[in-house]
Amino acid sequence: MSVTASVNDTVELLPFEAEDVTRHVKEIPKGIQMIQAPAFWEKGSYGRGVKIAVLDTGCDVSHPDLKERIIGGRNFTDDDGGNSEIYTDYNGHGTHVAGTIAASKNDNGVVGVAPEAGVLILKVLNRRGEGRPEWIAKAIEYAIAQRVNIINMSLSAGGEHDGIHKAIQRAVENNIIVVCAAGNSSREEKRYPAAYNECVSVGAVDFNGEDAVFLTKNNEVDLTAPGVNIKSCYPLNLVPDRNEPYKVISGTSMSSPHVAGALALVLNYCQGPEQFGRSLTEAELYAQIVKCTIPLGRKKSAEGNGLLYLTAPGLLAEYWKRNKPDLSQYT
């Protein structure tokens, strides 16, 4: 999923296909499993106390897997007469993203990466999937004022926007880490805001670890995550069966929330008394998530530091124990 800036400076959500889910859903989605979130939960970290701002098309706050995760919201679009208190998702994209980040672990439906994190819904794209850059900039400023820890923007545009960039810089200065979808253009080019150096740019792979065919590649990609055939929440009013409010969608829009949720888990864990025992700076948190990656041997423009794999530090530690280096071979 991407957004593009047109000549009149509007922002549009590119068309996407959502596959209906017709069977009963009670599972941990494959993407959540692939990044090793369930294994990380065993540390007792579920993202509790972490606040994540989702800048998107809004959210269905009545969704059974999300209603306990929503800590507030605001509408910055022209939907509902511009009423800032109504941030309903008439598109579906935002609800899907929020579900991947933090759908509750309630023994039904799907589970998000950080199932105890709090989600702040900031609607910056309207029912037509269109928005204005200033809506996004204002939403980032609002997120800063609300003292969120993480911002997720599963959107991208072909050109830069000074207002959005400055707002992102202020967020990072306030130790808020900003996660963005790399883009779906299938080309080597820069898409924004992911291409801003201050952002964590997320590429996409399928469940076999192969690059997604739609992936935008450039030298600002930081890491990659599952983004093909991702099952997550969908608004009750936009599905054939309200008892099964889920859909399957592909895009870097789907990989970005895997990383945002993982950051919540890592932050929750690292702030514990047995780790740092304090809040982390944005740079420290970025360093911690980079440690949770495995190189796939691709071009850096496709994978950055590698695939998000939350148990990577433990695997490396175990390898060290079993394979101590031979320090005598060069004497």
C-alpha positions in Angstrom: 0.0 0.0 0.0 1.4 3.4 -0.9 0.2 7.0 -1.3 1.3 9.3 -4.0 1.5 13.1 -4.1 -0.3 14.5 -7.2 0.1 17.9 -8.8 -2.5 19.5 -6.6 -0.5 18.2 -3.5 -3.1 15.7 -2.5 -2.2 12.3 -1.1 -3.9 9.2 -2.4 -4.0 5.6 -1.2 -3.1 3.3 -4.2 -5.6 0.6 -5.0 -5.2 -2.7 -3.2 -6.9 -6.1 -3.2 -8.2 -7.6 0.0 -9.0 -11.2 0.1 -12.1 -12.2 2.1 -11.7 -14.7 5.0 -14.6 -17.2 4.9 -13.6 -19.6 7.6 -13.5 -19.1 11.4 -10.4 -17.4 12.5 -8.6 -18.3 15.7 -4.9 -18.1 15.1 -1.5 -16.4 15.4 -1.0 -15.1 11.9 1.9 -16.5 9.9 3.7 -13.2 9.8 3.6 -12.9 13.6 5.0 -16.4 13.9 7.7 -15.7 11.3 9.2 -12.8 13.2 9.3 -15.0 16.3 6.9 -12.8 18.4 5.4 -15.8 20.3 8.9 -16.9 21.4 9.6 -13.3 22.5 6.3 -13.2 24.5 7.9 -15.9 26.7 10.1 -13.2 28.2 6.9 -11.7 29.6 6.9 -8.8 27.2 3.7 -8.1 25.3 4.1 -4.4 24.8 2.2 -3.3 27.9 2.6 0.5 28.6 3.9 1.3 25.1 1.9 3.8 23.1 1.9 3.5 19.3 0.4 6.1 17.0 -1.1 4.7 13.7 -1.4 7.3 11.0 -3.7 5.8 8.5 -7.4 5.6 7.3 -8.8 5.4 10.9 -9.9 2.3 12.7 -13.0 0.3 13.5 -12.8 0.8 17.3 -15.6 -1.8 17.8 -13.6 -4.6 16.3 -13.5 -7.4 18.9 -9.7 -7.8 18.6 -9.0 -4.1 18.9 -11.5 -2.5 21.1 -9.4 -3.0 24.2 -6.2 -1.7 22.5 -7.5 1.7 21.4 -6.4 4.4 23.8 -7.8 7.3 21.8 -7.8 8.9 18.4 -8.3 12.0 16.2 -9.5 12.7 12.7 -7.4 15.1 10.6 -9.3 14.5 7.3 -12.4 15.9 5.8 -14.5 12.9 6.5 -17.6 13.4 8.7 -17.4 17.1 8.1 -13.9 17.3 9.6 -15.2 16.3 13.0 -11.9 15.5 14.9 -13.7 13.2 17.3 -14.8 10.7 14.6 -12.0 8.5 13.3 -14.0 5.7 11.8 -12.3 3.6 9.1 -14.4 3.6 5.9 -11.5 2.1 3.9 -10.2 -0.9 5.9 -6.5 -0.3 5.5 -6.0 1.4 8.9 -7.9 -1.3 10.8 -5.7 -4.0 9.1 -2.5 -2.2 10.1 -3.7 -1.7 13.7 -4.5 -5.4 14.0 -1.1 -6.5 12.9 0.5 -4.2 15.5 -1.6 -4.9 18.6 -4.7 -7.2 18.1 -5.5 -8.6 21.6 -4.6 -12.1 22.6 -8.2 -13.1 23.5 -8.3 -16.7 22.3 -10.2 -15.7 19.2 -9.6 -14.0 15.9 -6.0 -12.9 15.2 -3.2 -11.8 17.5 -1.0 -8.8 16.9 2.8 -8.5 17.5 2.3 -6.5 20.7 -1.1 -7.7 22.0 -1.0 -5.5 25.2 0.3 -2.2 23.6 -1.9 0.8 23.4 -2.9 2.2 20.0 -3.6 5.9 19.2 -5.6 6.1 16.0 -4.7 9.2 13.9 -6.8 9.4 10.8 -4.9 11.1 8.0 -6.5 9.5 4.9 -10.2 9.8 4.2 -12.7 7.3 3.0 -11.5 7.6 -0.6 -7.9 6.9 0.6 -7.0 10.5 -0.1 -5.3 13.0 2.2 -3.2 16.1 2.4 0.4 16.3 3.5 -0.5 18.9 6.1 -2.9 16.4 7.7 0.0 14.0 8.2 2.3 16.7 9.6 -0.4 17.8 12.1 -1.0 14.2 13.1 2.7 13.7 13.8 2.7 16.9 16.0 -0.4 15.6 17.8 1.4 12.2 18.4 4.4 14.1 19.9 2.0 16.0 22.2 0.4 12.7 23.3 3.9 11.4 24.2 3.6 8.2 22.1 6.7 5.9 21.9 6.3 4.8 18.3 4.7 6.2 15.1 3.7 3.9 12.3 3.0 5.3 8.8 2.1 2.6 6.3 1.9 5.1 3.4 4.3 6.6 0.9 4.6 9.3 -1.7 6.9 10.0 -4.6 8.0 13.4 -3.5 9.3 15.0 -0.4 7.2 17.3 1.8 9.0 19.8 4.1 6.3 19.9 6.7 6.1 16.2 7.1 9.9 16.0 7.3 10.2 18.6 10.0 7.5 17.0 12.0 9.3 13.6 11.8 12.5 15.3 12.9 10.7 16.8 15.9 9.3 13.3 16.8 12.8 11.8 16.7 14.1 14.6 18.9 11.4 13.6 21.4 12.7 10.0 21.3 9.8 8.8 19.2 10.8 6.2 16.7 9.1 6.5 13.3 8.4 3.4 11.2 7.4 3.7 7.6 6.5 1.4 4.6 9.3 1.4 2.0 6.8 1.5 -0.8 5.2 -0.7 -3.5 6.5 0.6 -6.8 8.5 -2.5 -7.7 11.4 -0.2 -8.7 14.7 1.1 -7.3 13.7 4.6 -6.2 13.0 6.6 -3.1 9.6 6.9 -1.6 8.7 9.2 1.2 8.5 9.5 4.2 10.4 6.2 4.5 13.4 7.5 2.5 14.0 10.2 5.2 17.1 9.1 7.1 15.2 9.7 10.4 12.6 7.0 9.6 12.9 3.3 9.9 12.1 2.1 6.4 10.6 -1.4 6.2 10.8 -3.7 3.1 8.7 -6.8 2.5 9.3 -10.5 2.0 6.9 -13.5 1.6 6.7 -16.4 4.0 9.6 -18.1 2.2 11.8 -15.1 2.8 11.8 -14.0 -0.8 11.6 -10.4 -1.8 8.0 -9.2 -2.4 7.5 -8.5 -6.1 6.1 -5.1 -5.4 9.0 -3.9 -3.1 10.5 -0.5 -3.6 14.2 -0.7 -3.2 16.7 2.0 -2.1 19.7 2.6 0.2 17.4 3.9 3.0 15.7 0.5 3.7 16.6 -0.5 7.3 15.1 -4.0 7.6 12.5 -6.2 6.1 9.4 -8.1 7.5 6.5 -10.2 6.2 4.3 -8.3 3.8 2.7 -10.9 1.5 -0.8 -12.4 2.2 -1.0 -10.9 5.7 -4.2 -11.8 7.6 -5.4 -9.1 10.0 -8.5 -7.3 11.3 -11.0 -5.5 9.0 -13.9 -3.2 9.7 -17.1 -5.1 10.6 -19.1 -3.1 8.0 -16.7 -4.0 5.2 -16.7 -7.8 5.3 -19.3 -10.3 4.0 -19.7 -11.8 7.5 -19.5 -9.6 10.5 -18.6 -12.6 12.6 -15.4 -13.0 10.6 -14.0 -9.4 10.3 -10.6 -10.2 8.8 -9.0 -9.9 5.4 -5.7 -10.9 3.7 -3.7 -8.1 2.1 -0.2 -7.7 0.7 2.1 -4.6 0.7 4.9 -2.9 2.6 2.0 -1.4 4.5 1.6 -4.8 6.1 5.4 -5.3 6.8 5.8 -1.9 8.6 3.3 -2.7 11.4 5.2 -6.0 12.1 8.2 -3.8 12.9 6.2 -1.2 14.9 4.8 -4.0 17.1 8.2 -5.6 17.5 9.6 -2.3 18.7 6.9 -2.2 21.4 7.9 -5.6 22.6 11.6 -4.7 22.6 11.0 -1.4 24.4 8.8 -3.1 27.0 11.5 -5.7 27.6 14.5 -3.4 27.6 12.9 -1.0 30.1 12.6 -3.9 32.6 14.8 -4.1 35.7 16.9 -6.9 34.4 17.8 -4.9 31.3 18.3 -1.2 31.0 15.8 -0.4 33.8 15.0 3.0 32.2 13.5 4.6 29.1 15.5 4.2 25.9 16.4 7.0 23.5 15.2 6.7 19.9 18.8 5.8 18.8 19.1 3.1 21.5 15.8 1.5 20.5 16.8 1.5 16.9 20.0 -0.2 17.8 18.1 -2.9 19.7 15.7 -3.6 16.8 18.6 -3.9 14.4 20.1 -6.6 16.7 16.9 -8.5 16.1 17.6 -9.2 12.4 19.0 -12.0 10.3 20.7 -11.2 7.0 19.1 -13.0 4.0 22.0 -12.4 1.6 20.2 -9.9 -0.6 21.1 -6.4 -1.8 21.1 -3.9 1.0 18.6 -1.9 -1.0 16.1 -4.7 -0.6 16.7 -5.9 3.0 18.8 -3.3 4.8 20.1 -5.1 7.9 18.0 -8.2 7.3 14.8 -9.9 8.2 13.1 -9.0 11.5 13.7 -12.0 13.8 13.1 -11.2 17.5 15.0 -14.2 18.8 18.2 -13.4 16.8 20.2 -12.1 19.8 19.5 -15.3 21.7 20.5 -17.5 18.7 23.7 -15.6 18.3 24.5 -15.9 22.0 23.9 -19.7 21.8 26.1 -20.0 18.8 28.9 -18.2 20.6 28.7 -20.6 23.5 29.0 -23.6 21.2 31.6 -22.1 18.8 34.2 -20.2 20.7 36.8 -18.9 18.3 40.2 -20.6 18.1 42.6 -17.9 19.0 45.7 -20.0 18.4 45.4 -20.6 14.7 47.3 -17.4 13.7 50.1 -17.6 16.1 
